[in-house]
Amino acid sequence: MNEFPESEIELMWSEPRSTYDVVIVGGGGHGLSTAYHLATRHGITDVLVLEASYIGSGNSGRNTTVVRSNYGIPEAVRFYQHSVERYRGLEEETGRSMMHDRKGLLWMAHSEAGVRRERARAAVNQAFGAETVYLEPHEIAEVCPEIDLGCGGEFPEVMGASYHQGATARHDRVVWALAEGAMRLGVHVVPHTPVTGLVVDGGRVVGVETPQGRIGAGVVVSAVGGNANRLADMAGVRLPIKTHPLQAYVTNRYARSFDPIVASGDLGFYVSQTARGQMLLGAEIDRQPSYSRRATHDLLASLSHRAITVLPFMRDLRVLRQWAGSCDMSPDYSPIIGGTGVDGFLVTTGWGTWGFKAIPAGGELLAERIATGITPALIEPFALDRFERDRTLADRGSAGTH
Ligand SMILES: Cc1cc2nc3c(=O)[nH]c(=O)nc-3n(C[C@H](O)[C@H](O)[C@H](O)COP(=O)(O)OP(=O)(O)OC[C@H]3O[C@@H](n4cnc5c(N)ncnc54)[C@H](O)[C@@H]3O)c2cc1C
């Protein structure tokens, strides 16, 4: 039952001043969450968020809305579990509906190696606070009778799955509610204003250039999604990020309710049902790095083939819309958050195909880092310098799709 059915979000736009304590580049979930938490947790409201297009126009408004913490390494499980818990309280905190809906997530294995992976996932999740159990095939059938466990004889049969307590939430409402919460406390959010350069003085970033002129800043935060390298270049920072397209599509309404999120690690796809009853499907990134947001027929055909084989009821549905986003992929499939080695310039990036779920925790902890100068323990492992310290956090099996 939604407790906030009538809540209308009110966004109050501002004209930028000439200088701010903090300028955040990028009005996606992470930029706005950082602004929201600076204002609500630390009383820092002399903050400007500059967005090149409209807020949420990047990946934060293009994702498949899965919220989960069933990652494969302790550092990630702890961080994402904190974010899952923050999502559970975010509607009450902001007073705005985000259509947050708790859902079980089945992550299926079709091979011995897959079974070992899912058993290990359940074990590491339980050890570090996430709610995940391992299920045998007959238990999978109880949770989701629609799955053809034999995969039509076309793909290897389903041999087991991990089953996790996750959720979905309406992506635009998350973006808007955080923007509204920040604006109410005096944060300025300015859409349709790209940052075209960074002002560097004595080795420190001290402002940004926009088509309307220069704006001074005590601190500049890059929260630009798939454009991370373009902005970092302006500060002379080299990030280990490659931008890859990620596509998704949605069907018309399936008349029956379909509760779980169903994912296959071995087949590389996942499916859930939206609040409107549509089936929402996603897969892995396009292999070729690119800034393109084109949707391709190849993806549509191969993803549909996999999904229809495992969930035969989907044969009767029609494709309504297909789209793509530009994902900032890190080499170890973990985020990069915090300082860059250049004074006054911080990044929140490497959110790839999995950063929607991280919006509450990512913004909260980056705001704490900015306000106090101390890196919170939950994000310490995700520092940029982990690559030169040989402390990478490889988690591809958990972060590859959603
Ligand atoms: C198809 C798809 C499905 C996904 N599914 C999931 C999922 O189910 N669960 C999950 O957790 N994650 C998912 N993700 C990933 C998730 O959407 C992203 O990791 C997350 O939204 C990143 O948020 P962000 O704020 O860092 O970036 P974005 O939302 O991309 O925001 C960056 C913003 O910066 C702006 N910008 C860029 N350059 C400039 C500039 N120079 N000046 C000013 N503004 C600029 C852009 O216009 C953009 O609005 C998915 C992504 C895609 C594309």
The ligand as a Gaussian input file, in Angstrom:
#p B3LYP/6-31G(d) Opt

LIG

0 1
 C       19.511000       0.451000     -19.371000
 C       20.074000       0.595000     -17.991000
 C       19.621000      -0.245000     -16.982000
 C       20.136000      -0.116000     -15.686000
 N       19.593000      -0.866000     -14.675000
 C       20.006000      -0.694000     -13.394000
 C       19.352000      -1.394000     -12.338000
 O       18.385000      -2.141000     -12.558000
 N       19.813000      -1.195000     -11.060000
 C       20.874000      -0.358000     -10.797000
 O       21.254000      -0.259000      -9.626000
 N       21.468000       0.351000     -11.793000
 C       21.060000       0.219000     -13.068000
 N       21.638000       0.939000     -14.087000
 C       22.757000       1.856000     -13.775000
 C       22.281000       3.169000     -13.166000
 O       21.229000       3.707000     -13.925000
 C       23.432000       4.175000     -13.107000
 O       24.576000       3.574000     -12.537000
 C       23.068000       5.400000     -12.259000
 O       21.856000       5.932000     -12.668000
 C       24.179000       6.425000     -12.370000
 O       23.737000       7.641000     -11.819000
 P       24.628000       8.942000     -11.995000
 O       23.962000      10.027000     -11.264000
 O       26.049000       8.605000     -11.650000
 O       24.668000       9.205000     -13.585000
 P       23.535000       9.766000     -14.560000
 O       22.181000       9.440000     -14.092000
 O       23.914000       9.328000     -15.924000
 O       23.680000      11.332000     -14.417000
 C       24.759000      12.053000     -14.948000
 C       24.217000      13.388000     -15.403000
 O       25.313000      14.228000     -15.730000
 C       24.920000      15.061000     -16.809000
 N       26.136000      15.582000     -17.432000
 C       27.048000      14.910000     -18.177000
 N       28.038000      15.728000     -18.562000
 C       27.751000      16.960000     -18.034000
 C       28.393000      18.216000     -18.076000
 N       29.551000      18.399000     -18.736000
 N       27.807000      19.265000     -17.449000
 C       26.645000      19.107000     -16.754000
 N       25.995000      17.918000     -16.689000
 C       26.547000      16.864000     -17.312000
 C       24.099000      14.136000     -17.706000
 O       23.246000      14.860000     -18.561000
 C       23.363000      13.298000     -16.666000
 O       22.063000      13.780000     -16.385000
 C       21.159000       0.839000     -15.403000
 C       21.621000       1.682000     -16.429000
 C       21.077000       1.577000     -17.709000
 C       21.572000       2.497000     -18.788000

